């Protein structure tokens, strides 16, 4: 799974054989990220968010991602 978050609130994602793109939004308390493709919305519970690291929960899975 790969994500790209732009400072223009746009995102690109690839995972499970699918490409996704749309807009992202971080909640005011930085505990949720919402991805909106215009067709679907996905909410991620954020456990850790730094300049170089994002750890979140999606469904039953927890994911850790580091910025390259």
C-alpha positions as a printed Julia matrix, in Angstrom:
68×3 Matrix{Float64}:
   0.0    0.0    0.0
   1.39   3.38  -1.04
   0.03   6.85  -0.25
   1.02  10.3   -1.44
  -0.41  13.28   0.43
   0.01  16.71  -1.14
  -0.23  20.0    0.76
  -3.05  20.96  -1.64
  -5.27  18.4    0.18
  -4.99  15.97  -2.73
  -3.91  12.35  -2.33
  -2.86   9.46  -4.52
  -2.96   5.87  -3.3
  -2.22   2.41  -4.62
  -3.23  -0.7   -2.76
  -4.96  -4.01  -3.26
  -4.52  -3.68  -7.03
  -6.36  -0.36  -7.25
  -5.39   3.26  -7.81
  -7.27   5.92  -5.84
  -7.12   9.69  -5.86
  -9.11  12.53  -4.38
  -9.04  14.91  -1.43
  -7.85  14.27   2.12
  -8.71  16.02   5.39
  -7.11  15.81   8.83
  -9.45  16.27  11.78
  -8.89  19.25  14.09
  -7.53  16.98  16.84
  -5.27  15.12  14.31
  -6.81  11.77  15.27
  -8.62  11.0   11.98
  -7.75  11.3    8.31
 -10.66  11.21   5.85
 -10.02  10.33   2.22
 -12.73  11.39  -0.23
 -12.6   10.03  -3.78
 -15.83  11.77  -4.75
 -17.47   8.35  -4.77
 -16.28   6.85  -1.47
 -15.05   8.12   1.89
 -12.53   6.27   4.04
 -11.7    7.19   7.63
  -8.36   6.29   9.18
  -7.75   6.39  12.92
  -4.34   8.07  13.44
  -2.08   6.71  16.18
   1.06   8.7   15.32
   1.67  11.52  12.88
   5.01  13.27  12.45
   6.78  14.94   9.56
   8.24  11.57   8.5
   5.92   8.91   9.95
   2.23   7.98   9.87
   0.79   5.09  11.89
  -2.92   4.48  11.37
  -5.69   1.93  11.56
  -7.89   1.05   8.59
 -10.54  -1.56   9.28
  -8.89  -4.36  11.24
  -5.34  -3.55  10.07
  -2.76  -1.2   11.51
  -0.16   0.33   9.18
   3.12   2.21   9.69
   4.45   4.36   6.86
   7.66   6.33   6.64
   8.38   9.19   4.28
  11.17   8.54   1.77
